[in-house]
Amino acid sequence: MEVCHEYAEPWLLNHSLRAYSWAAAYASIEDIAYDGELLYVAALLHDLALTPAFDNHALPFEEAGGHVAWVFAAGAGWGRARRDRVAEVIVLHMRDDVPAGDDPESHLLQVAVSADVSGRGLDRFPEQVKDDVVTRYPRLGFADAFLRRAEDQAERKPRCAAAALMRDGWAQRLANNPLDAPGR
């Protein structure tokens, strides 16, 4: 958590904390068993490669983020297989949907990040959960700040997943996220 406080801007830190909160809530709603520590670490570090200190000029941010998480997990004494898993979960959050039965942590992070970034799947969550998550971890201008980072990634790395999403209308989905609606 100290690393996130040091390197992630408040809007990005809150996004990471919301991602974990959405993931844990969804797991409870759908009764999905998962490794809590692995999911928490993946959620906190999944976008750290969007920060200037950890951005990679050639790798997509999710791959660079996976490498960052692998290094931090090594420093925490995690074994190689667990380090590989946290990196994999971070990479897969930007890939095609992963079924919960195949990989619960990647599935949960995908669901959570999709809900928080674009509002996709927010209907899966009760209103009280939505209110609680956004109240506890305010958005702090997340949509505009995140869009700028995604556009930068897409411009510099036109073959990355962020670039494909930008070409597919992701900016509009970010702008229309119900979590950013007036009065929320």
C-alpha positions, 0 to 999 in steps of 0.5 A, a space after each residue: 500500500 505504501 508504494 501505491 501512496 507514493 507513486 499513484 495519484 489519488 484518483 488512481 489509488 482510489 480506482 485501485 481500491 475501488 477495483 478491489 472493492 468491486 471485485 470482492 463485492 461481486 465475488 460475494 454476490 456470485 459466490 466465487 471463491 478466490 485468493 484474497 491476498 492475490 486479488 488485493 495485490 493485483 488490484 492495487 498494482 494493476 495500473 501502476 504502470 500508467 504512472 511516469 515512474 513505472 511506464 514502459 516505452 514499449 510494453 503495454 501498461 498491463 504487461 509492464 504492470 505485471 512485471 512491476 507486480 512480479 518484482 514487488 511480490 519477489 520483494 515480499 517473499 512470494 514464491 515464483 509461481 505466486 509471482 507469476 500468478 499476480 503478473 498474469 492476473 494483471 495482464 489478463 485484466 485487459 484481455 478477453 473475458 476470463 471465465 470465473 471457473 478457469 481463473 477467479 482472480 482474473 475474472 474478478 479483476 476484469 469485472 471490477 475494472 470494467 465496472 469502475 472504468 466504463 460502467 460495464 456490468 454495474 447492474 450486477 451490483 446493488 445500489 447500496 454497494 455502488 454508493 458505499 464504494 464510491 463514497 469510501 473511495 471518491 472518483 476524484 476526476 478519475 474519468 478525465 485523468 484515466 482517459 488522458 493516460 489511456 490516450 497517451 498509451 494508445 498514441 505511443 503504443 498503437 498495437 496495445 489493448 488500450 489503443 484497440 479499446 480507444 478505437 472501439 469507442 472506449 472514450 465515450 463509454 468512460 464519459 458515460 459511466 453512471 458512476 460519474 453522473 451528476 448527483 452520484 
